[in-house]
Amino acid sequence: MLWQSYIKGFKAYLQLEKSLSRNSVEAYLHDIEKFTQYLEYRQLQLSPQKIDLHQLQDFLKWINELGMSARTQARVISGIKAFYKYLVLENIINANPTELLESPRLGRKLPDTLSVEEIDRLISAIDLSKPESHRNKAMLETLYSSGLRVTELINLKISNLFFKEGFIRIIGKGNKERIVPIGSFAMKYINIYLKDFRVHVPVKKESEDILFLNRRGNKLSRNMMFMIIKALAIKINLNKKISPHTFRHSFATHLIEGGADLRAVQEMLGHESITTTEIYLHLDREYLRDTIMQFHPRA
């Protein structure tokens, strides 16, 4: 295959220079693989240097005919654009054929959120007669208290807890560090978990500093976090599709609704661009509109 050596170099670039997570790297490579599948389907023996805008537009038409959603198409195109930017950076090509390639227009999707009452119900539904439940309660309190991504939560280290100062140190996307506040509820339940339950777990080598462990003493998986939250949602008959990320969205939404500064929320969430955080302003406006419609005498 004409593309393999370039893809290998792109992978190394994403890992070493961009410091992306394994999941992010695999997503980019999957996007390039989709394009090479298109070339094979069209029986086009073309190297990356020979691709032009015409082939890219035909590819976009092809994945649309496959039934891909507009959002998935946009992500694939984003991956291919990143690949060609890398080729330009490495002087493998002189002109970037993706510059004029337009992605499908997307409506801005507002994230699902939970109310404070729903979060209280979820956490209260945890059966504390089970040893792992104290860990689960500490994890959910931490998710909501500090707005962490699920990967940040499962990688949280004991050495990065600064409870005296009321902060935790997070290593986020792109290996970027940030310091975020942590609330008193989260600190309380983390301390209970550490002192009364984690001490009884047979900790595996290389997991000694990991805060939240499974029963075998290893770091928790992302899937386990999803399963814990979905089980609680079923238990309380919560008719919402939720995930660990829902706690992060709720954290940000409740801050904005309470009058928090957008830049402060951006910093706590670890968003590189303020435009990513601005979606919560839209949520806030919806909240204000619903409040007016419900309570204003002329609504």
Secondary structure, DSSP 8 states (H G I E B T S, - for coil): -TTHHHHHHHHHIIIIIS---HHHHHHHHHHHHHHHHHHHHTT----GGG--HHHHHHHHHHHHHTT--HHHHHHHHHHHHHHHHHHHHTTS-SS-TTTT---------------HHHHHHHHHTS-TTSHHHHHHHHHHHHHHHHT--HHHHHT-BGGGEETTTTEEEEE-GGG-EEEEE--HHHHHHHHHHHHHTGGGS---TT-TTBSSB-TTSSB--HHHHHHHHHHHHHHTT--S---HHHHHHHHHHHHHHTT--HHHHHHHHT-SSHHHHTHHHHHHHHHHHHHHHHH-TT-
